[in-house]
């Protein structure tokens, strides 16, 4: 409706040609805006967000990722986002940090300004063969991380592996000005005792007295 109103004002001076040109331009703007909306819906996130994901009412990170569609951009406010379970990466989204909500979402590219931190809770797997993972990507493509730091906690138990990002069968992905800092893995499991040695051979016969 807004586009139609503006075009009417713009083309009112063309007299009888107004209807034809108005129809053409309205269709052009409709197609252009529809395509843009499909390619770039921005979801705003902050460390304390509980809202709908708008500029004035940001949401939390896990909610933003769960509702994001192909082409969406998730903009993260500065700060550290702490979570206790791995996050699955969807195809076709961008996770971009370096924004400051208090400065009207002004953009910076300072390393560490936006950090995503996976703590050591909720290990996956069985004892001595478990893991801590921040992000999983399983058969996904065309996603991007930009201006974020991804960290994981150190393992506190033996046999625990640690991954910042764990990808399987992924393609066309980008990590732009992104740091991935995985914590220390756990110590190896204590080995079992060795087998007993074989009996020694008989001694030599002594010489004559």
N, C-alpha and C positions, 0 to 999 in steps of 0.2 A: 504494500500500500504506500509506503514512503517513496519507493522508487517511482511509482506511477505519478504521484503528486509532483515530484521534482521534474520529471520529464514533461508533464503538462505545462509547467511554468517555462521550461527551457524551450519548448517547441511551439508555444502559442503564437509566436510572431510569424510562423510559416503558413498560416491560413489553411487552405484546403489540403495541404500536404501533412498537416499535423497528425492525423489519425494513422497514416501509413508509417511515418517515422517513429511515432510513439510506440506502435506495436513492435517494430523492429528493435528499438533500443530496450524496451522492457524485456523482451525475450533474451537479449544479449546479457542484460544484467542478471536476469533470473538464472541463466545457465552458469554465468561466471560465479555468482554468489553461492549457488548450490555446490559447485565443484570445490570452491574454497572451504566451505563448511565441512565437507567430507574429508578434506585433507588436513585441516588444522584446527581442531577443537582444543583449546587450552584449558587444562585443569590446574588450579593453583593449590599448593600444598604448603603447610607449615608444620613445625614440630608440635604445636598445640592445636592444630586444626581439627575441627569437628563438624565443619559446615558442608556446603554443597559444592565446594571447589571453585567458587568464583573469586574474583579479585578481592572483594570485600569480605568474603566468607570462605576461606580456604578449608580444605579437608585434610585428612591424614594420608600418609604415603600408601599404606596397604589398600585403603579404600580406593584411592585414585587409580592404582594399578589394576584393581579388580574390575573397575567399571570402564577402563580405557578401551577405545576401539582403534582400529587401524587408522593411522594418520594423526592421532592425538598427541599433544605435547604436554608433558607433566612438568610444571615449573616449580622448583623447590626453593623455599625461603632458606636463608642461611641458618646454620645450626647443625646439631647432631641428631640424627634420627636413629633411635635404638629399637631393635626388634628381636624377638626370641625364636622366630621360626624362619625357614627359608622362604624366599619370594620367587614365584615363577614369572619369568619374563614373557609377556605376550608379543606376538608378531606386530611389526609396523608402528611401534610407539617410540617416542623420544622421552627420556628422563634427563632433564636439564637442571643443574643447580646454578648457584652463583647469583641468585636474586635476593634482594633485601626488601621484605614487605614494608618495613618502616620507612623506606625511601621510595614508596610508590612502585615497588617491584623493579627498582633499578638493577641493571645487570652488571656483574663483575665476573672476571675469570681467575680470581685468586685461588690458588691451590689450597684445599682444605676448608674453604669457606662453607661448603655444604658437604657434610659427611654422613654416610649411611653405615651404621655400625651393627653388626650381628653379634650378640653376646653368646655365651657358652651354654645357655639353657637348651633343653629339648634336643639332645643328641639323637641323630638318626642311626639306625643299625643296631647291631648286637655288641656286647662288650668285647673289647679288643679289636673290633672291626667296625667302629662307628665313625661319624663325621659331623663337622660343623660346616654348613654352607650358607652363604649370604644370598646368592642368586642362582637359580637354575634356569637354563635355557634348553628346552628339549624339542628339537625339530621345529624351531621358529626362525624367522628371518626378518630382515629390514627393520631392525631396532637399533637405537642409538643411546649411548650414555655420554653426556657432555658436562664438563665442569663439575664433576662430583668426585668424591673420594669414598671408596668402598673398603671398609675394614672389617675384620673378624677377630674375635677374641682368641687368645691362646688356649690350646687344649689343656685341660687339667687332669686328664686320665690317660693311662697308658693305651697305646694302640689307636688313638683318635687322630683322624686326618682332618685337615682344615683347608677350605676352599673359599676364596673370595667370590669367584664366578665359575660355575661348573656348566660347560656347554656340551651338548651332544647333538650331532647332525644339524648344526645351525649354519646359516649362510647370510651373506650381505648384511653384516652387522658392523657397527662403528663404535670405537671408544675414543672420544675426542677430549683431550686435556683431562683425562680420567686416570686417577691412581687406584690401583687395586692392591691393598696391603693385607695379605693373609697372615693370620697369627701363627704361632709356633705349633707344630704338630706334637702329639703326645709321644712320650718315650716308647721304645719298643717293648714288647712283652718279655718278661723274664723267661729265659730259656730253661728247658728241663735239664736234669742231671745227665751227664754222659754215661755210656755203658761201662761196665766193669772191664778192666784190662784182662788180657789173656794171662794164664799162669806162666811164670818164668821157666826157662830150661834148667835142667840139672847142672850142678856145679862141676868143675873139673876134679879129677882124682888128684889127691895130694902126692907129692914126691916122697921117696924113702927117707926114714929118719936117720 
